[in-house]
Structures are given as C-alpha cells and as structure tokens.
Amino acid sequence: MRSDIDTLRQRVTDPLETAVAELLDTPLTGLTDDDLIHAMQKIEQVTRTLAAVGHRFIVEASDRSLPSHTGTGTIKKFLTQTLRLSNADAGARVAAATSLGVWHDMCGEPVEPRLPATAAAQADGAISADHARAIAAVMKRTPGSTRDADFQAAEHILATLARNSTPDDIPEIGENILARLDPDGHLTDDLDRQRMRGITIGRQRADGMSPIRGEITPTLRALLDPVVAKLGRPGMNNPEDPDSPCGDYESVDRDVLAAAARRDNRSAAHRTHDAVLALLQPGVSPNRLGSHRGLPVSTILTMSVADVEKAAGVATTATGGTVPLPEALRLAEQSQPFLMVFNHDGVPLHLGKTKRLASAEQRMALIAAVRGCSRPGCNAPASLCAIHHVTEWGKGGATDIGNETLACDRCHAMIHDGPGGWKTVVLGPESKYPGRTGWIAPPHIDPSQTPAVNHRHHPGELLAEALARVHARRELDRQHHREWLQRLQQPSGDAA
C-alpha cells in the first residue's frame, strides 16, 4: 500500500503540483496571441478532465465507507469537511459523480455511468462541469430509464452537441429533443397547456411600471414570434433613437435600418417590449405588417408527411419554436398552404435565379430545410437570418438554392478572408450530410480546418441517427449473447 501511495505521488500528484506552480510563476507576456489561446485551451481541457478524476475519488471514498469511518455520515458532509467545500459545491460534486462516475454492483463489478456519453466527453476534456449539469437537468425530464433506447439516444445527442456548444445552449437543445420524444403529450398534453395558459399584469407601482408574468400556449407563441421578429428587429421601433424606423413600415431603406441597428444597444427584452408597444399603437395592424426579410410577417410551419399521416409529432416554426401537430394543423386550415419538396438528404430541389437577391420562394425553401442560422452552435432562428451565398456572388456564386444557406447577421459578418474569418462550403456527396453548408472555423478555433454543420435546428434528424446506433448496438449485443449460449450448449467433445 505504501509503495502505491509513493508511486501516485511521484508520478501524478507531485508533478501536477509542480506544473501548476510553474504556471503561476511563468510570465505570459512573451507568448504570441496564438500561443496564449492554445495554452488557455489546453489548461481548460485538463481542468475539465480533472473533474472526471474527481468522480473516481468520490466513488472510491463511498466504496470504502469513509463517511461512516470519519463520522461525517454522508459523502456530501465528508467532502464539505475534508475538502472545505461549500454545501452547494459538495452537493453538486456528489450529484455529478452519481450520474457520471463508474460505480459498482453488489459483486464489485463496475456499472456503466448513468450518462455514459456525457461521462466520456468530460473525461476527454471536451465538456465542463456546467455542460454536464445542464445535460443531467434535461435527462431528469426525459421519459424512460437508462435502458430505454430513446433515453440513450437523447443523452448521446446532448453529449455530442455539448462538445461544440456552450452550457447555455443545452436547455434549448433539450427542449427540442423532449418535444420529439413526447409527441403525443404524455409529459404535457393540450389540456395541460390550456390549464396553464394565462398572462397576469400586476399592480402598477409608484414608479409607473407594472410587472407581467405568465404562460403562453405554443399557438400564441407561433403567432406572436413573427410579429416581434419584425417590429423588434435591431434598429426598429427604438424609443432611444429618434431616427429609428418605427411603426409597421413594410419597406424600410436597408441602409437606414442598418445604421439604426448599429446604434441599437437594447437588450432582447427591451426590443420585445418595444415591439409589442409598436403593435398596439393606433393604426398598426398585424395584417399590415408587410414583409420581414423578404417574406410576409406570418407564421411559417414546417411539418413532415409522416407526422401528418399519424397526426402526432411537432411542427417547427421559422422562429425556432415547436407547435404540437394537432394545433399546427388547425392553424394550417386558416392559411394559404405552400408545398416544399426535398430530396432524400433533406435539401430542397432546384430553385435558382440569375439575380443576386434570393426570391421569397427560395427563402421559404431555406426556412423549411435549414430552419435557422447554419453556423455550428448558433441558435438564431430563421426569422433572424439573412440568405448567405456559400460561394459569394462576387466570386461567381449563383443565386441558386444549392448555393444558399441561412446566417444570422452576427454570424454573417464573421465570414471574411481576413484574420479570424470563417469560411463556408457546400458539402459534397461523399459527406455524411451532402448538400448541407459546412462552416470552417479560423485556425485558432479549429487547426484542422474541418467543415462542420449546425445540428441545433435538426434534433429530430439527430434523434433518428442516435436511435439507429442504439438499436444496432443492442442487436450486436443480442447476437453475441446468442453465440455465447450456443457455445455453452455445444457438447464438450465437439469443442475442437
């Protein structure tokens, strides 16, 4: 035992302590920008991996019954006293180890973590403790057990996307996955939603302000979002800017709006408030809002034929929301329908023109296919996006549906040939996602310069892929079990 402790100290803990001490003393001013970024990334990766190491120690302390031996009673109190942690920090570490640690059964055999893909990503240093906590929060609401194929697929998707996303992105991705795992409303059905609906405007305070809170149905959200997208667009209806375009102007000079947007320092909450205020002004009507980014200000719903046939599932909106299919069909009954046809890869069939600006039909096709900003990790819905030529118009790129994608204004500005610029390409037929737009990050983010696609707006697609992998793995396990049983049943004399 003493030799094991000495080996651990000599090979791991002492060198680690020495390395950290050297990092504290080493001047950073001599590093180039690229060297500094690389060092920060490597240290963050190691820090994340150390969190996974911490799970091993918590499991070991629990297996040895150290809380009982030390008189602390629980593993949480043991960590609080031994490591001088706060109650909240100790609780978070125990919860993380419970989901991500390798525990043991009654016979001492290791048991796979409850969230295996998340545990593997953290051990790789690809995700942080905050990522893991966000994934665990979503999985608590996911129907089924750890042996359920849907549960396993959802966890795999979240862990995979977390490798290229921030922890703040996980809840929104999780909501999309939950909507598809619960298409028939087992978690929340239409009666539940109707019961929860309501908007409460509180008593007006002495300062003149009034609090507001409530719950709105998917249908109201689907109808309200495009209006807010138009009237609350950066630069529009800004009470702090006397030159801001206001009202329900159908056509606003692009240069005037762009200049107003650059001056617009409002938060999203401010812009939503100002959009509702503009909508309620005398003379403003939702039917007179004109167009927004080339399309009428109206609810655009995308649904699959398979879901329509079984009357289950969800429709997606251009603003990134979801509407239960029965409600979406009721909305569709009152609207002018458009039919969009896609190939087997989910890419719209040819729609092209010889002019630089895309047509309304092309934008509608992109909304249905791309659904939002195509840059990996971006969650901006289609209603906040411009049409981007993958190969620029100025470089010979055609205004063709095969050379177009959606990009929000912020991500669109990131595409350039200068330092730190992103590039876009159309993925070829040999790709896993042919016809989709691949974004190439600058070298300081991805030295390999590998094109990546955005999965944020396609959770149903990822769920199907993950389920296929789960079922294939289970079939392989069953085949191995059958072979094992056949070997057991084989007479010993035939073994040769």
Buried (B, 14 or more C-beta within 10 A) or exposed (E): EEEEEEEEEEEEEEEEEEEEEEEEEEEEEEEEEEEBBBBEEEEEBEEBBEBBEBBEBBBEBBEEEBBEEEEBEEBBBBBBBBEEBEEEBBBBBBBBBBBBBBBEEEEEEEEEBBBBBBBBBBBEBBBBBBBBBBBBEBBEEBEBEBEBBBBBBBBBBBBBBBEBBEBEBBEBBBBBBBBBBBBEBEEBEBEEBEEEEEEEEEEEEEEEEEEEEEEBBBBEBBBBBBBBBBBBBBBBBBEEBEEBBBBBBEEBEEEEBEBBBEEBEBEEEBBBBBBBBBBEEEEBEBEEBEBBBBBBBBBBBBBBEEBBEEEBBBBBBBBBBBBBBBBBBEBBEEEEEEEBEBEEBBBBEEBBBEEEEBBEBBBBBBBBBBBBBBBBBBBBBBBBBBBBBBBEEEEEBBBBBBBBBBBBBEBBEBBEEEEEEBBBBBBEEEBEBBBBBBBBBBEBEBEEEEBBBBBBBBBBBBBEBBBEEBEEEEEEEEEEEEEEEEEEEEEEEEEE
